[in-house]
Amino acid sequence: MAPHRILAATTLSHTDREADSSTGEHRLTGASSLEQETLQSLANTVQSSVSVITDYLKAHNLPEPTFGNLTSPNLPFVPELKEAKRVLLEATSAIEAIAQFNKFDYVGRLILLNQELTALKVAVDDFDVPNAIPIDEEVHISDICKRTGCLDEYKLLSSIRMLTQNFIFKETKLGYFAHTIHSVTLRDRDIAAYIGWNGSTVMTTSTKFTDAMKLYPNSKDPSKSAFSLAHNTDQTLFEWITKPEQQETLAGFNKGMIGTSKYSIEALSKAYPWNTLGHGTLIDVGGGQGHVSLAILSANPELKITVQDLPEVIEHSKESSPARGKVTFESHNMFAPQPKKADAYFFRHVFHDHTDDACIKAIRATLHHLRSAKNGTGGRIIVAETIMQPLDVRPPTGRQACAMNMKMCALQNGRERTVDEFDRLFKAADARFKTKAFITNGPVGSDVIEAWIEEDN
Ligand SMILES: C[S@@+](CC[C@H](N)C(=O)[O-])C[C@H]1O[C@@H](n2cnc3c(N)ncnc32)[C@H](O)[C@@H]1O
């Protein structure tokens, strides 16, 4: 179905944009300037995009999302609703940005964002408040403390109150808290682990962002980063985290990767025509716990999947992965020549951890298995990442990609990439590469770049 053009004065329509970088073609339609918008035009956009959403739900006999029902379903992830939701978010964000008595109030919120992540980490990962409050009950903070073993009532109360400002928990009467649709989601301990990883190792890393820029400007060395400065090490993140003394951090990271993938797997499984691999073999390089492979496998049960990762990670996966018995686990360093021939080499959330040089090395390590796709013998590379949005897309659609990009810069001098940057990366590894992008505009790690060698000679 064609993307909705919700309002004449509205934004780019790029739902399900397929950018084939082999031809340089980006199918984008519509354009307008933010400067032309007024509160009224933005409000009209809100009204019309909400109508698109509610009309769709009515037509498909689906319930509307509501705060009143804790198990209120998500919006279906279909093109017509993705576009309407994106436009809605852009319009509501633009209204929030200009409808201020004092412009600093808007910027001021950003300055305090650190407190919001701290509150999430404290209440969700550290003290597991979501599981201390039964669904449909309100619980006093003193009881929450007893149930969670927290000895500092006021600071836990402060953290939960902070979250209520984001519709996570609600204070039903003074000192009593109950669930909302969002606090319920946080009962998942894998998601809690992702919060913990970001609220600890990633947050401390960010404090050294500027120091690393000054000390190691434009560094392409993954061991000379904000991460290495913050953690007082000359190792890269992955060298550091796989040391025996970081066992607990690695376990949290692995669990967190499962957590963060949960809300992007549906989009990723729809983003790419996995069924074109038929009964083939897929190697999930840097596949961690095999959690993404498991989701691909459940939709494509005829595939044979091997998950490769660093030995310390594979050891953990073999013990506790939800994919045990369904996929094969194998230790392999992706910078060493790929030992296994397969129909596809899949890298999800792997390239963004690394500099271009490192990615090129990983691609070349696989090259000997990628023969011409034209004559049907070739393997392909499938990369899943959060693709950086083109410049002409309005805020806040690019927010997640920009945030992930900052994080990758800080951790290992890695980065998120645009469609064109991916194409250049593959061509730098081997000029015969062709690429094709499958953009979901969905959650992180659900955009796909497919790369293959066009000619054999
Ligand atoms: C950000 S995680 C992504 C995990 C998983 N693919 C996902 O999408 O959730 C990056 C993974 O790359 C792995 N990795 C890092 N360096 C590697 C290397 N040299 N060889 C193989 N795997 C590596 C890490 O151990 C980690 O599991």
The ligand as a Tripos MOL2 file, in Angstrom:
@<TRIPOS>MOLECULE
LIG
   27    29     1     0     0
SMALL
NO_CHARGES

@<TRIPOS>ATOM
      1 C1         26.5380   -5.5210   19.9440 C.3       1 LIG1
      2 S1         26.7570   -7.2370   20.0780 S.3       1 LIG1
      3 C2         25.5170   -7.8400   18.9550 C.3       1 LIG1
      4 C3         25.0760   -9.2540   19.2870 C.3       1 LIG1
      5 C4         23.9790   -9.7830   18.3490 C.3       1 LIG1
      6 N1         24.4630   -9.8960   16.9920 N.3       1 LIG1
      7 C5         22.7430   -8.9270   18.4130 C.2       1 LIG1
      8 O1         22.3490   -8.3730   17.3740 O.co2     1 LIG1
      9 O2         22.1340   -8.7840   19.4810 O.co2     1 LIG1
     10 C6         28.2800   -7.4990   19.1990 C.3       1 LIG1
     11 C7         28.7450   -8.9380   19.2260 C.3       1 LIG1
     12 O3         29.9450   -9.0270   18.4570 O.3       1 LIG1
     13 C8         30.8120   -9.9260   19.1350 C.3       1 LIG1
     14 N2         32.2050   -9.6870   18.7020 N.ar      1 LIG1
     15 C9         33.0060   -8.6430   19.0080 C.ar      1 LIG1
     16 N3         34.2140   -8.7940   18.4270 N.ar      1 LIG1
     17 C10        34.1700   -9.9600   17.7300 C.ar      1 LIG1
     18 C11        35.1180  -10.6750   16.9460 C.ar      1 LIG1
     19 N4         36.3470  -10.1820   16.7410 N.pl3     1 LIG1
     20 N5         34.7460  -11.8320   16.3960 N.ar      1 LIG1
     21 C12        33.5040  -12.3330   16.6010 C.ar      1 LIG1
     22 N6         32.5640  -11.7140   17.3480 N.ar      1 LIG1
     23 C13        32.8860  -10.5410   17.9110 C.ar      1 LIG1
     24 C14        30.5720   -9.5790   20.5900 C.3       1 LIG1
     25 O4         31.0550  -10.5540   21.4730 O.3       1 LIG1
     26 C15        29.0710   -9.4200   20.6190 C.3       1 LIG1
     27 O5         28.4020  -10.6300   20.8690 O.3       1 LIG1
@<TRIPOS>BOND
     1     1     2 1
     2     2     3 1
     3     2    10 1
     4     3     4 1
     5     4     5 1
     6     5     6 1
     7     5     7 1
     8     7     8 2
     9     7     9 1
    10    10    11 1
    11    11    12 1
    12    11    26 1
    13    12    13 1
    14    13    14 1
    15    13    24 1
    16    14    15 ar
    17    14    23 ar
    18    15    16 ar
    19    16    17 ar
    20    17    18 ar
    21    17    23 ar
    22    18    19 1
    23    18    20 ar
    24    20    21 ar
    25    21    22 ar
    26    22    23 ar
    27    24    25 1
    28    24    26 1
    29    26    27 1
@<TRIPOS>SUBSTRUCTURE
     1 LIG1         1 GROUP 0 **** ****
